[in-house]
Structures are given as C-alpha cells and as structure tokens.
Amino acid sequence: MIKNLSFLIFGVLLWSSSFVLAQVKIIGLEPSDDNWLTKRDSGFLKVMGLTYKKPVDFDEINGTECFKFNPQLEEILTCANHQLYSKDRQFMTFFITQQLDESNENDRSIIAYIGKENIDKRHISRIKYEIWQSIGKEAVPKWKQYAQYYPAEDAKSKFNADSAITAAIKLKPEYPYYKGKYNHLKSFYLQKKGRGFVVFYCFYTDEAEKNLPFYWKAIEGVFRFDD
C-alpha cells in the first residue's frame, strides 16, 4: 500500500510539471529558431520569477524526448524538452519546472492532495524517487548520502535560491545510453520557497567528465530567481 501510494504521489507531482509536454517525435540536433521558449513557457517563468539566460557555447534544440527506449529514464523523466547541447555535443541537458498556483483549479486539487505543508518539499520527493529508480528503494531513507547541497550562501549568491542540490543518477547497464553515448547523468535542482523549482537532467560523456567544471559553470548560469 505504501509503495503504491508513493508511486501515486510522484505521478501527481510529475503531472504538475509545467514544461512536460505531450509526446512528439524528437527532431534533429540543429540549433532552434527564436521560438525555443514559447510565450506560454515565458509566462511560466514569469510566474515563478525565473530569469533565463542562454549559456555560452551551447545550442538551444527544439523537440521532446519521451525515452521509450529506456524504461529507467522514462520512469524518471517521463517526457522532457527544452534541450541545451554543448557545441561539442559531449554534454546536454533538459530542464523541467514545477510550480503550483493556488489560483489554478487543477493546481488547487494537487495542493489539496499533497498538503500545503509539502508544497516546498516537492523537489525532495523527486530526488528520492530518482534514488529509488537508480539505486533501489532501500537507499531512499538515506537519500542525503546521495545528494549534494550547495552551501546556503552559494545558493543565494549564484541563483538567489533557497536551495541548490545535485544528485548523481546511476544508469542501469541493461538499458541503452541516451543517444548511445551519454553514459553519465546528474540532476541539478534550484528551489525557492513559494516559487517552485527547476531541475536540469544533465547527460554527458566520458570525455565531458574530464572537464566537467567547464560545462557545469555554463549550466549554473542558465537560471536565477528574481528578488
């Protein structure tokens, strides 16, 4: 019963993801036009008080990926879009936002289900689910061993966030790597009370791992919460 309830709650949280879209075919890796962020997307960012900045040496790529080839990734990400690829294609990321608006009827139903006291803890629920899917449910009670928090002063100065967290996701060897080469995956969360959170799912190769701080610095500059 508890296991089924946990899956149900996480399903509700995924359903509330602002940028998780319906399944469509993913397009090629050509840089997008100026419509990469639609007016609807920009509206979500405005409501959340998030400012977006395109990272240097990255391309904005259109398309949605639903990970039908990999059950583990499909379980964790469902569908994702808003792709950023490094120019050398050794590193790429999707980002997803979650924010609940009490003025929205659907969101009010979700808030009533999870409880107001849990609104600002939804990113933690998602991290726990990632750990469940990558390591096993026995690791969930020890989830803090697998997550790395930025110091509070860094979260504030870099992102104007209340918390910034990364978590390595162990990819299961029985499933194919994304694009056949991205054999590393790390999630990166930025959260601010009352605003929701944004999560990056960062895929990268062995080659990118050798110079990971270079790529990571670029991703750290993508979003900042407004005052």
VOVEXLO-485617 format. One record per residue: x, y, z of N, C-alpha, C, O in turn. Coordinates in steps of 0.1 Angstrom, whole numbers, padded with zeros to 4 digits, always signed. Layout:
<atoms>
XYZXYZXYZXYZ...
</atoms>
This chain:
<atoms>
+0008-0012+0000+0000+0000+0000+0009+0013+0000+0006+0022-0008+0019+0013+0009+0028+0024+0010+0035+0026-0003+0037+0038-0008+0040+0015-0009+0047+0016-0022+0038+0022-0033+0042+0031-0040+0026+0017-0034+0016+0022-0044+0013+0036-0042+0012+0044-0051+0012+0040-0029+0009+0054-0026+0020+0063-0030+0018+0074-0035+0033+0059-0028+0044+0067-0032+0045+0069-0047+0047+0080-0051+0042+0058-0054+0041+0060-0069+0030+0069-0073+0032+0077-0082+0019+0069-0066+0007+0077-0070+0011+0092-0067+0008+0100-0076+0017+0094-0056+0020+0108-0052+0030+0114-0062+0029+0125-0067+0040+0105-0066+0050+0110-0075+0044+0113-0089+0048+0122-0096+0034+0104-0093+0028+0106-0105+0020+0119-0106+0020+0126-0116+0014+0123-0095+0007+0136-0094+0017+0147-0095+0014+0157-0102+0029+0146-0089+0039+0156-0090+0044+0158-0104+0046+0169-0109+0046+0147-0111+0051+0147-0125+0040+0154-0133+0043+0162-0142+0027+0151-0131+0016+0156-0139+0016+0171-0137+0011+0178-0147+0021+0177-0126+0020+0191-0124+0032+0198-0130+0034+0210-0128+0041+0191-0137+0053+0197-0143+0049+0207-0154+0042+0203-0163+0053+0219-0153+0048+0229-0162+0054+0226-0176+0046+0229-0186+0066+0221-0178+0072+0220-0191+0072+0206-0196+0079+0204-0206+0066+0197-0190+0065+0183-0195+0053+0183-0205+0042+0184-0201+0056+0180-0218+0046+0182-0228+0042+0168-0233+0047+0158-0230+0032+0168-0242+0027+0156-0248+0038+0150-0257+0047+0157-0261+0037+0137-0259+0047+0130-0267+0047+0134-0282+0036+0134-0288+0058+0138-0287+0060+0141-0301+0074+0136-0305+0082+0133-0296+0076+0135-0317+0089+0130-0322+0100+0140-0319+0097+0152-0321+0111+0135-0315+0122+0144-0313+0128+0148-0327+0130+0139-0335+0132+0160-0328+0138+0165-0341+0153+0164-0341+0159+0160-0331+0159+0168-0352+0174+0167-0353+0181+0177-0344+0174+0185-0337+0194+0176-0344+0202+0184-0335+0206+0197-0341+0218+0201-0341+0197+0204-0348+0200+0217-0354+0196+0228-0344+0185+0227-0338+0204+0239-0343+0200+0250-0334+0186+0255-0338+0183+0255-0349+0179+0259-0328+0165+0263-0330+0164+0277-0335+0174+0284-0335+0152+0281-0338+0150+0295-0341+0146+0302-0328+0149+0297-0317+0140+0314-0330+0138+0322-0318+0126+0317-0310+0122+0324-0300+0119+0306-0314+0107+0302-0307+0110+0290-0297+0101+0283-0293+0123+0289-0293+0127+0278-0284+0119+0279-0271+0114+0269-0266+0117+0291-0266+0109+0294-0255+0096+0301-0260+0097+0312-0265+0085+0294-0259+0072+0300-0264+0067+0310-0254+0072+0312-0243+0056+0317-0258+0050+0327-0249+0045+0320-0237+0046+0326-0226+0040+0308-0238+0035+0300-0227+0046+0297-0217+0045+0298-0205+0058+0292-0223+0069+0290-0215+0074+0302-0207+0076+0301-0195+0075+0313-0214+0079+0326-0208+0070+0330-0197+0074+0335-0187+0057+0327-0199+0047+0330-0189+0049+0322-0176+0048+0327-0165+0052+0309-0178+0055+0301-0166+0068+0306-0158+0068+0307-0146+0078+0310-0166+0090+0315-0160+0087+0328-0152+0092+0331-0142+0078+0336-0158+0075+0349-0152+0067+0347-0139+0070+0353-0129+0058+0337-0139+0051+0334-0127+0060+0329-0116+0058+0332-0104+0070+0321-0120+0080+0316-0110+0090+0326-0106+0097+0324-0096+0091+0337-0113+0101+0347-0110+0115+0342-0114+0125+0344-0107+0116+0335-0126+0129+0329-0130+0133+0337-0143+0126+0339-0152+0146+0340-0143+0152+0347-0154+0161+0337-0161+0170+0331-0155+0159+0335-0174+0166+0326-0182+0177+0333-0190+0175+0344-0196+0189+0327-0191+0200+0332-0199+0206+0320-0207+0211+0311-0201+0207+0321-0220+0213+0311-0228+0227+0309-0225+0235+0319-0225+0232+0297-0222+0246+0295-0219+0255+0297-0231+0251+0293-0242+0267+0302-0229+0277+0304-0239+0281+0290-0244+0283+0281-0236+0284+0289-0257+0289+0277-0263+0279+0265-0262+0283+0253-0262+0266+0268-0261+0255+0258-0261+0245+0262-0272+0243+0274-0275+0239+0252-0277+0228+0254-0287+0214+0250-0280+0214+0241-0273+0204+0258-0283+0190+0255-0279+0184+0246-0290+0184+0250-0302+0180+0235-0286+0175+0225-0296+0160+0222-0293+0156+0220-0282+0152+0223-0303+0138+0220-0302+0135+0205-0301+0143+0197-0305+0123+0202-0297+0119+0188-0297+0117+0182-0283+0122+0188-0273+0109+0172-0282+0106+0165-0270+0110+0150-0270+0109+0144-0280+0116+0146-0259+0120+0132-0258+0112+0125-0247+0111+0130-0236+0107+0113-0250+0099+0105-0241+0106+0092-0236+0100+0084-0229+0118+0089-0241+0127+0079-0235+0120+0065-0236+0122+0057-0227+0113+0062-0247+0107+0049-0248+0117+0038-0249+0114+0026-0247+0129+0041-0253+0140+0031-0255+0146+0027-0241+0153+0017-0241+0143+0034-0231+0150+0032-0218+0140+0033-0207+0137+0044-0203+0135+0022-0201+0125+0023-0191+0129+0031-0178+0121+0037-0172+0142+0030-0175+0146+0038-0163+0145+0053-0165+0140+0060-0157+0149+0058-0177+0148+0072-0180+0134+0076-0182+0130+0087-0178+0126+0067-0188+0112+0070-0190+0105+0072-0176+0096+0081-0174+0109+0063-0166+0103+0064-0153+0107+0077-0146+0098+0083-0139+0119+0081-0147+0124+0093-0140+0119+0106-0147+0115+0115-0140+0121+0107-0160+0118+0119-0167+0104+0120-0173+0100+0131-0176+0098+0109-0176+0086+0108-0184+0089+0114-0198+0095+0107-0206+0085+0126-0200+0089+0133-0213+0096+0146-0209+0092+0152-0199+0105+0151-0217+0112+0163-0214+0115+0170-0227+0118+0164-0237+0116+0184-0226+0121+0191-0238+0130+0202-0233+0136+0201-0222+0131+0213-0240+0140+0224-0237+0154+0219-0235+0160+0218-0224+0160+0215-0247+0173+0208-0247+0184+0219-0250+0182+0227-0258+0194+0217-0242+0206+0226-0244+0218+0216-0247+0221+0208-0238+0224+0218-0258+0236+0209-0262+0248+0218-0263+0248+0229-0269+0259+0213-0257+0272+0220-0258+0276+0219-0273+0272+0209-0280+0284+0228-0277+0288+0229-0291+0295+0216-0296+0294+0212-0307+0303+0210-0286+0310+0198-0290+0301+0185-0288+0306+0174-0291+0289+0187-0284+0279+0176-0282+0284+0165-0272+0279+0154-0273+0292+0169-0263+0297+0160-0252+0288+0161-0240+0289+0153-0231+0280+0171-0239+0272+0174-0227+0258+0180-0232+0258+0188-0241+0248+0175-0226+0235+0181-0230+0226+0180-0217+0228+0172-0208+0215+0188-0217+0206+0189-0206+0192+0192-0210+0190+0199-0220+0182+0186-0203+0168+0190-0204+0166+0198-0191+0172+0195-0181+0156+0207-0192+0152+0213-0179+0137+0212-0178+0130+0213-0188+0132+0210-0166+0118+0209-0163+0115+0218-0151+0123+0219-0141+0104+0225-0151+0100+0233-0140+0087+0228-0133+0079+0221-0140+0086+0230-0120+0074+0227-0113+0070+0238-0104+0078+0243-0096+0058+0243-0106+0053+0253-0097+0038+0252-0096+0031+0249-0106+0033+0253-0084+0018+0252-0081+0012+0265-0078+0017+0273-0070+0001+0268-0085-0005+0281-0084-0019+0279-0078-0027+0272-0084-0021+0285-0066-0034+0282-0059-0046+0289-0066-0057+0285-0063-0043+0298-0076-0054+0303-0084-0059+0294-0095-0069+0297-0101-0051+0284-0098-0054+0274-0108-0062+0262-0102-0058+0256-0093-0073+0259-0109-0082+0249-0103-0075+0235-0102-0076+0228-0092-0068+0231-0113-0060+0219-0113-0050+0218-0102-0048+0208-0095-0042+0229-0101-0032+0230-0091-0038+0230-0076-0032+0224-0067-0049+0236-0075-0056+0235-0061-0059+0221-0058-0058+0217-0046-0063+0213-0067-0066+0198-0064-0053+0191-0060-0054+0183-0051-0042+0194-0067-0029+0188-0063-0025+0192-0049-0021+0184-0041-0026+0205-0046-0023+0211-0033-0031+0204-0022-0026+0201-0011-0044+0202-0025-0053+0196-0015-0048+0182-0013-0050+0176-0001-0043+0175-0023-0039+0161-0022-0026+0160-0014-0025+0151-0005-0016+0168-0017-0003+0166-0011-0002+0174+0002+0007+0171+0010-0011+0184+0004-0010+0192+0016-0001+0205+0014+0009+0204+0008-0006+0216+0019+0001+0228+0017+0015+0228+0023+0025+0234+0018+0016+0220+0034+0029+0219+0041+0040+0212+0033+0052+0213+0036+0036+0206+0022+0045+0198+0013+0048+0205+0000+0056+0200-0008+0042+0217-0002+0044+0224-0015+0059+0226-0018+0064+0224-0029+0066+0231-0007+0080+0234-0009+0090+0223-0007+0102+0224-0006+0084+0211-0006+0092+0199-0004+0092+0189-0017+0097+0178-0016+0085+0194-0027+0083+0185-0039+0096+0181-0046+0097+0170-0051+0106+0190-0045+0119+0187-0051+0126+0175-0044+0132+0167-0050+0124+0175-0031+0129+0164-0023+0123+0151-0027+0129+0140-0028+0109+0151-0028+0102+0139-0033+0108+0134-0046+0109+0122-0048+0111+0143-0055+0116+0139-0068+0130+0133-0067+0133+0123-0074+0138+0139-0059+0152+0134-0057+0151+0120-0051+0158+0111-0055+0142+0118-0041+0141+0104-0035+0136+0094-0046+0141+0083-0046+0128+0099-0055+0123+0089-0065+0134+0086-0075+0135+0074-0079+0143+0096-0078+0154+0093-0086+0163+0082-0080+0168+0073-0087+0166+0084-0067+0174+0074-0060+0168+0061-0060+0175+0051-0062+0155+0060-0058+0147+0048-0058+0150+0041-0072+0152+0029-0072+0149+0048-0083+0149+0043-0096+0164+0039-0100+0166+0032-0110+0174+0045-0094+0187+0043-0098+0195+0034-0089+0204+0027-0093+0192+0034-0076+0199+0026-0066+0190+0016-0060+0195+0004-0058+0178+0019-0057+0169+0010-0050+0161+0016-0039+0166+0026-0033+0149+0011-0036+0141+0018-0026+0148+0017-0012+0145+0025-0003+0157+0007-0010+0164+0007+0003+0173+0018+0006+0176+0021+0017+0176+0026-0005+0185+0037-0004+0178+0050-0001+0184+0060+0003+0164+0050-0002+0156+0062-0001+0158+0068+0013+0159+0081+0014+0157+0060+0024+0158+0067+0037+0171+0073+0039+0173+0082+0048+0181+0070+0032+0195+0075+0033+0198+0085+0021+0209+0087+0017+0187+0091+0016+0188+0099+0004+0199+0110+0004+0205+0114-0006+0201+0116+0016+0210+0127+0018+0225+0122+0015+0233+0131+0012+0227+0109+0016+0240+0104+0013+0243+0105-0002+0255+0105-0006+0233+0106-0010+0235+0106-0025+0232+0120-0031+0234+0122-0043+0228+0130-0023+0226+0143-0028+0236+0153-0022+0240+0151-0010+0240+0162-0030+0250+0172-0026+0244+0186-0026+0239+0191-0036+0243+0192-0014+0237+0206-0013+0248+0216-0015+0260+0215-0010+0245+0227-0023+0254+0238-0023+0253+0245-0010+0243+0245-0004+0264+0251-0005+0263+0259+0007+0252+0270+0005+0250+0275-0006+0245+0273+0016+0233+0282+0015+0237+0295+0009+0230+0301+0001+0249+0300+0013+0254+0313+0008+0256+0312-0007+0254+0322-0014+0261+0301-0013+0263+0299-0027+0250+0298-0034+0248+0304-0045+0240+0291-0029+0227+0290-0035+0221+0304-0036+0214+0307-0046+0223+0312-0026+0217+0326-0026+0225+0335-0036+0219+0342-0044+0238+0335-0036+0246+0344-0044+0245+0340-0059+0245+0349-0067+0246+0327-0062+0246+0323-0076+0232+0323-0082+0231+0326-0094+0222+0318-0075+0209+0316-0081+0198+0323-0074+0186+0323-0079+0201+0330-0063+0190+0336-0055+0180+0326-0051+0168+0329-0050+0185+0314-0048+0176+0302-0044+0178+0299-0030+0187+0303-0023+0167+0292-0024+0168+0288-0011+0177+0275-0010+0183+0272+0000+0176+0267-0020+0185+0255-0021+0189+0252-0035+0181+0254-0044+0201+0246-0036+0206+0241-0049+0212+0228-0046+0221+0227-0037+0208+0218-0053+0211+0204-0050+0215+0196-0062+0209+0198-0073+0225+0188-0062+0228+0179-0073+0227+0165-0068+0229+0162-0056+0224+0156-0077+0224+0141-0073+0228+0133-0086+0222+0135-0096+0238+0125-0084+0242+0116-0095+0232+0104-0096+0227+0098-0086+0228+0102-0108+0218+0091-0111+0226+0079-0118+0231+0081-0129+0226+0068-0111+0233+0056-0116+0225+0050-0127+0213+0045-0125+0230+0050-0139+0223+0044-0151+0224+0029-0151+0235+0024-0149+0213+0022-0153+0213+0008-0153+0220+0002-0166+0216+0006-0177+0230-0006-0165+0237-0011-0177+0229-0019-0187+0233-0020-0198+0218-0024-0183+0210-0033-0192+0202-0024-0202+0196-0030-0211+0202-0011-0200+0194-0002-0209+0204+0006-0217+0215+0009-0212+0200+0009-0230+0210+0017-0238+0211+0032-0233+0202+0037-0227+0223+0037-0235+0226+0051-0231+0218+0060-0240+0215+0057-0251+0215+0072-0235+0209+0082-0243+0218+0086-0255+0230+0089-0253+0212+0086-0267+0220+0088-0279+0232+0079-0281+0240+0081-0290+0232+0068-0273+0242+0058-0275+0256+0062-0269+0265+0054-0270+0257+0074-0263+0270+0078-0258+0270+0085-0244+0280+0086-0238+0258+0090-0240+0258+0098-0228+0256+0088-0216+0245+0085-0212+0268+0084-0211+0268+0074-0201+0269+0079-0186+0271+0071-0177+0267+0092-0185+0266+0098-0171+0254+0107-0171+0250+0113-0180+0247+0107-0159+0235+0115-0157+0235+0121-0143+0238+0114-0133+0233+0134-0142+0232+0141-0129+0220+0150-0129+0218+0157-0139+0213+0151-0119+0202+0161-0117+0207+0173-0109+0216+0171-0101+0201+0184-0112+0206+0197-0106+0193+0205-0103+0186+0209-0113+0190+0207-0091+0178+0214-0086+0181+0228-0081+0190+0230-0074+0172+0237-0085+0172+0251-0079+0158+0253-0074+0148+0252-0081+0157+0256-0061+0143+0257-0054+0143+0270-0046+0152+0274-0040+0131+0277-0047+0128+0288-0038+0114+0287-0033+0105+0285-0040+0113+0290-0020+0100+0288-0013+0090+0297-0020+0092+0309-0022+0078+0291-0022+0067+0298-0028+0068+0300-0043+0059+0305-0049+0080+0296-0049+0082+0298-0063+0082+0285-0071+0080+0285-0083+0084+0274-0064+0086+0261-0071+0101+0258-0073+0109+0263-0066+0103+0250-0083+0117+0246-0086+0119+0243-0100+0110+0241-0108+0132+0243-0104+0136+0239-0118+0146+0228-0116+0155+0229-0108+0145+0218-0124+0155+0207-0124+0161+0205-0138+0154+0205-0148+0174+0204-0138+0181+0200-0150+0185+0186-0150+0189+0181-0139+0183+0179-0161+0188+0165-0162+0200+0166-0172+0198+0167-0184+0212+0164-0166+0224+0166-0174+0230+0153-0178+0235+0145-0170+0231+0151-0191+0237+0139-0197+0251+0143-0202+0252+0153-0209+0261+0134-0200+0274+0137-0205+0282+0125-0207+0279+0114-0202+0292+0126-0216+0301+0115-0220+0313+0114-0210+0315+0123-0202+0321+0104-0212+0334+0102-0205+0343+0114-0208+0350+0119-0200+0342+0119-0221+0351+0130-0225+0347+0142-0217+0356+0150-0213+0334+0145-0216+0329+0157-0209+0333+0156-0194+0335+0166-0187+0333+0144-0188+0336+0142-0174+0350+0147-0171+0352+0151-0160+0359+0146-0180+0372+0150-0178+0373+0165-0176+0383+0170-0169+0363+0173-0181+0363+0187-0179+0350+0192-0175+0345+0202-0180+0344+0185-0165+0330+0187-0161+0328+0201-0156+0318+0207-0159+0337+0207-0148+0335+0221-0143+0333+0231-0154+0325+0241-0152+0338+0229-0166+0336+0238-0177+0321+0238-0181+0315+0249-0183+0316+0226-0183+0302+0225-0187+0293+0230-0176+0282+0236-0178+0296+0226-0164+0288+0229-0152+0286+0243-0150+0276+0248-0146+0297+0251-0151+0297+0265-0149+0287+0271-0159+0280+0281-0155+0286+0266-0171+0277+0272-0181+0262+0269-0177+0254+0278-0178+0260+0257-0172+0246+0254-0167+0242+0262-0155+0231+0266-0154+0252+0264-0146+0249+0272-0134+0244+0286-0138+0237+0293-0130+0247+0291-0149+0244+0305-0153+0230+0306-0161+0227+0317-0165+0223+0295-0162+0211+0295-0170+0199+0302-0163+0192+0310-0169+0197+0299-0150+0186+0304-0143+0190+0311-0130+0199+0308-0124+0182+0322-0128+0183+0329-0115+0169+0333-0111+0162+0339-0119+0166+0331-0098+0153+0336-0093+0154+0351-0091+0164+0356-0086+0144+0358-0095+0143+0372-0092+0140+0375-0078+0136+0366-0070+0143+0387-0073+0141+0391-0059+0126+0392-0057+0122+0395-0046
</atoms>
